[in-house]
C-alpha cells in the first residue's frame, strides 16, 4: 500500500445534507478550503447519476483523496482512491481482493476487537464512533464519548477516523484524543461558506 490517508479534516460530502447544493458543488467548496480527504455519501442518488458525479469529483480533486461510501463497484468504476465499508456492506476481505492492494479500504469499527478484525481482513484505516450524537444519519449505537474514543484510538492497530457529531467546537478534542482524521458532515456542509468552514476545521484540528 503506497497511498496513505492524509491527516486532518475528512469531509463527508453527503447528498442528504444541504440538498440545495449539488454534490459536486459541495465537494468543490470543501476542496477549495483545503480538505485533503472527501468521502462521497450518495445514498439518495441513483447509480446512473452517482457514477458521473464520482468521476467529476475525482477529476477536480488533485492530490486530495476521494473515498466512496459503501459501494465498492462505484468506487472502482469512478476512479476513486478508496471505499468505506459498514457492517452491512461487502466484507472487507472481499473488497480488498476486488480492489487490490493500492486502494484505501476503511471500515466502521466500534471496539478494539472490531479494529483488529478489520486490520486482519485487509482494512488500512477505520472510522470509530459514534463519538457524539449526530443528526446526519441514524445510528443505532450509543455515543462512545471522548474518553472511550481516546482509549480505542490510542490502542488501535490502524489509523482512526473519528466519526459522528464532530464540529468546529470539538474537532480539536477529537484530534487530541488520538484521531488521525475527523469526519465532518453537517458541521461542514451546513456552514454559510463551506470553503471557509473547511479551512477553519482543518486549522482547528491541528491547533
N, C-alpha and C positions, 0 to 999 in steps of 0.2 A: 504494500500500500504506500504509494508516493504522495497522494493527495491527503492533506491534513485539514481538519476542521479549524477555520480561523477563530481566534478567541475574541470574545466580546458579545455585542448585540447579535441575536439570532432573530431576524424579523419574520414573524408569522403573517404571511400575506393571505388572509382568509377571505374567500369570496362572500362570506356571510356578514362581514364587518365592513361598514361604510359601503353599502351596495350602490350608493350614488356615484362611486368611482369604479372604474374598471380595474381588474386585477393588474393589468399591465401598468396603468397609471399609478396604482399604489406601489407596485414594485419599483417603478422608475423613481418615485419620490424617495423611497427608502434607500435606494442605491445612491441617489444624489446626496443623501445625508450621511453617507459613509457606512451603511450596513454592509458587512462582508459575507454574511450568510442570510439567505432567504429560503424559507420553506413555503411552498405553494400548497395551500389547502383549498381544494377545488371540489368540495362536497356538493355544492349546488350547481355545478357546471357539468354539462354533458361531456362525454368522452370526445365527441366530434369537435366540440369547441375547446375543450381543455388542451388538446394536443398542440394546436397552433399558439395558444396562449403560453404554454411552457416553452415552446421554441422561440417565441418572441422575447420572453424574459431572459432566457439563456443567451440569446444573441446580444442583448444590451447589457449583460451583467459584467462583462470584462473579467477581472480577476476574482470577482465575488463568486461564491459557491451557491448553486441553486439545488435545492432538495425538494422532492415531491412527496407529499404526504400520502401514505397508504399504497399507492399504485406503482408497483414495480414495472409494469408494462409501459405505462405512460412516461415514467421517469427515463427509461431506456430509449423509447421512441422519440422523446422530446429532447434528448441530448443533455439532460440534467447531470449533475455530478453525484447526486445521492438520492436516497429514499429514506423515509422514516416509517417504521412499522409499529403498529399497535398489537395488542394481544390477539385480536381477531383477524389480523391480516395474514398475508403469506408468511410461512415460517422463515425465520432469519436464515437458516441454513440453505433453504431452497432459493431465497432471494440472492444470497451470496453466490451460489452455484450458477444461477442465471445471469447475474450481473458481472461476475468476475472480480478479481482482486483490486482493481483500480477504482471501483465505485465505493462511495461512502454509504454505509448502512447503519442507520440509527434505530434504536429500539426504545419503546416506552418501558421503564422499569420503576418499581415501587419499593424495592428492597435490595439489600446486598446479594441475596440469593438470586434475584432476577438478574442483577448485573453480571454475576459470574456465569450464569447460564447463557446470557446474551453474548458475552465475550466468547464462550466456548462454541457457540453456534455460528460465529463469524461477524458479529457486530463490532464496529470500531468506535462508536460513541453511544451515549444513551441519554434520553430525556427522562429526568427523575422528577416526580411530583405526584399529585399537585402539591406545591409548596403552600400556596394560599388559596382562598376561594376564588372562583372565576365565574364570569357570566358569559364568556366567549363560547364555551361548549359545555355540554352536560358531562359531569364527571361523577362516577358512582362512588369514588373513594373519598374519605375524609382527608382534609389537608394534612400534610406531614408536619408543617411548621418549620421554621428556620433551624431549630436545634436538631431535629431528626434529620432534616435535609443535610445539614453540615456533617453529621456523623456518617451518613451514607456517602456523601460526595468525597470526603477525605479518605475513606477506605476503599473507594471504588477502583476496580481494575481498568476502568475506561474513563475517558473524558466525559464529564457530566454537563448536560444542558438543563438548567433549572427551568421548570415549566409551571404555568398556571398562576395567574394573579400578579405577575411581575409588572411593575410600573416604574415611572421615573423616581418615585419616592422611596422605593425599596430595592432597586436593581443593584445598588452598591452593596447592600447587605447580602444579597444573593451571591455576588461575586466574592465577597469576603468569606462567605460560608464554604467556598470551595468550587463554585461553578466555573467551568471552562467557558460556557456561554450562558446567556439568559434569554429565554424565548419570550417575546412580547408581541401580543396581537392587538387587542383594543387599546392598550396603553401607548401603542404606536399609531395605529390607524385612525383612532378617534380624535387625534390632535388636529387643531385647525390647520397646521402646516406639518405634514408628515416628515418632510425633509429636515426641518428644524428639530422636530422631536427625535428623529433618528440620531442626529448629531448630539443632542443632549443626553440621550440614553447611552450612547457609546462613551461619551465623556464621563458620565456618572458611573458606569461600570468600572472604569479604570481609576476613578478618583481615589 
